[in-house]
Amino acid sequence: MGEPGGGQVIPFAQQGSPASGRAWDDPWASEGHPVVLVSLSSTVMRQEDLLQRAADALGRLPVRGLVTTGPAVDPAVISAPENVSVRRWARHADVLPCCSAVITHGGHGTVIKALAAGVPLVIAPLGRDQPDNAARVVHAGAGLRVRKNASARTMQEAIKRILDDDRYKAAAGRMAALLAAERDDGLVIDEIERVATGLPRSRRSAPRTRHG
C-alpha cells in the first residue's frame, strides 16, 4: 500500500477497497502518534472543501491523519500534508481500533461506528440528520461540534482539545459499553424464548406507557 506521509494519494485498487479484497492495516502503529480518521459522506454533499480543511488542520498537529474521500470525491483533489494519507476507502472496523479521534460530518453510520469503538468525535454537520446526531454526541460528552465552514484553525483546536482532554475518550468509552450491551445476543434469545413460552416480556423490553 506504500508508505504513509508525503501527502501520498494511494490508488483505489491498492487501498484495501472491497474491489481489491485487501484489508487496511495500520502502517503507523510503531510511531506512537495519535491517528485521526477523517470520514465524511459517501454521497455528494459538496464536502471537498471540508475534507481539505480537515487535512490542513491535521497537518498542524503531531498526529497521523487518514482522510477517506469515498466514491463522491476524487482523492487527487485533496492536497495532503506530510503526515496525512488520503484514500478513497478504508474499512472502519479495521481503522477505528487504531484511532484516537474521528472528524466526520455526523452521519449516523460513522457516528455509531466511532462510538462503538470508543473513539471521540469532532462533527461538522452538513445537513440531513447530522445536526441532531452532533447534538447527541456533544450531550454525551463524547465529542465536539464545529460549523461546516469552520476554518482549519478551528478544526485544529477542536481536535487538540479532544486529544488533550481524557474526558472525551472516557465518555466515548461509556457509549461503547452501552452500545455493546444493546448488541448482546442473549437479550434477543431471552425475548424469543419468552414469546415462545407465553411468558411476560422482560421489563427491559416492555413498551413505555405515558402517564397523565
Secondary structure as UniProt FT lines:
FT   TURN            6..7
FT   HELIX           12..14
FT   TURN            15..16
FT   TURN            18..21
FT   TURN            27..31
FT   STRAND          35..39
FT   HELIX           48..59
FT   STRAND          64..68
FT   TURN            71..72
FT   HELIX           75..77
FT   TURN            82..83
FT   STRAND          84..87
FT   HELIX           92..95
FT   HELIX           96..98
FT   STRAND          99..104
FT   HELIX           108..116
FT   TURN            117..118
FT   STRAND          121..123
FT   TURN            128..129
FT   HELIX           130..139
FT   TURN            140..141
FT   STRAND          143..145
FT   TURN            148..149
FT   HELIX           152..164
FT   HELIX           166..182
FT   HELIX           185..197
FT   TURN            203..205
//
